[in-house]
Amino acid sequence: MERGTLLRHGRDLCGIVLGSAVNAAGTTYFLTGCDLVPGGVAGVGHIINKLSGFPIGGAVFIISGLILVAGLIFYGKESFAKTLFCIAVFSSLLELAHRILPKYTGNLLLGALLGGAFIGLGLGLILRCRGSLGTTDLIAQILNKHFGISVSGAILVMDVIPMVVGALLFGGATLIYSVLCLVIITQVIGLTQPKKTKEKQAE
C-alpha cells in the first residue's frame, strides 16, 4: 500500500473515531436527557432502551448490522469493513457515554439546538471521512451516488418514522423539539460535506 493511501486511511479512521465520539456525546448528554428522538438508529435505540432497559449501544449495533449488507453490495469490501468499524466504534462509545455522562434535563430548546449541532457535526465528519454508521446515512449515500439525491435531504425523510414514534411515547411537546433537532442535524451535515456540482453528478 502506498504511503499516501496509508495516510489517507489513517486520517479517515481518526476522523471516524472523533466523529463517533462527538455524535455519542451529543446523543447521550442532550437527547437522552431531554427524551428527544430526532430519528435514526440512535433514536430507535433510545426508544428500545426506555421501553425494555436493553442497552442502547447493543440495540444500535444490532439494528445497524441489519443494514450493513447494503454497504457490501453497493460499495464493496473496503466500505463494508469501514462501515463495520464505524458501527463498532460508535456503538461502543455510545454505550460508554450512556454509562458515564450526566444527562441534560434543562431547557428543551437548548437541548435540541446543541444536541443537533453535536450530532450533525459528528455525522458530517464520519461521512466526510468516507465512513457510515450503517443506518440512514448509508442509505442516503447510496441514494446520493446513484440518484443524485442530497445526503441531508434523504436523512431528513428517513428519520421521520422513529421521531413520530418517540413523540407518541414521550409526549407531543417533544415532537416540536425533535423536529427542530433533526433540522439542525441535517443542516450541519450539509455544511460539512463537499459541494458536488451537477456536472460531476451527471458523470
Stockholm file with secondary structure:
# STOCKHOLM 1.0

chainA/1-203         MERGTLLRHGRDLCGIVLGSAVNAAGTTYFLTGCDLVPGGVAGVGHIINKLSGFPIGGAVFIISGLILVAGLIFYGKESFAKTLFCIAVFSSLLELAHRILPKYTGNLLLGALLGGAFIGLGLGLILRCRGSLGTTDLIAQILNKHFGISVSGAILVMDVIPMVVGALLFGGATLIYSVLCLVIITQVIGLTQPKKTKEKQAE
#=GR chainA/1-203 SS CCHHHHHHHHHHHHHHHHHHHHHHHHIIIIIIHHTCCCSHHHHHHHHHHHHHCCCHHHHHHHHHHHHHHHHHHHHHHHHHHHHHHHHHHHHHHHHHHHHHSCCCCSCHHHHHHHHHHHHHHHHHHHHHTTCCCSSHHHHHHHHHHHHCCCHHHHHHHHTHHHHHHHHHHHCHHHHHHHHHHHHHHHHHHHHHSCCCCHHHHHC
#=GC SS_cons         CCHHHHHHHHHHHHHHHHHHHHHHHHIIIIIIHHTCCCSHHHHHHHHHHHHHCCCHHHHHHHHHHHHHHHHHHHHHHHHHHHHHHHHHHHHHHHHHHHHHSCCCCSCHHHHHHHHHHHHHHHHHHHHHTTCCCSSHHHHHHHHHHHHCCCHHHHHHHHTHHHHHHHHHHHCHHHHHHHHHHHHHHHHHHHHHSCCCCHHHHHC
//
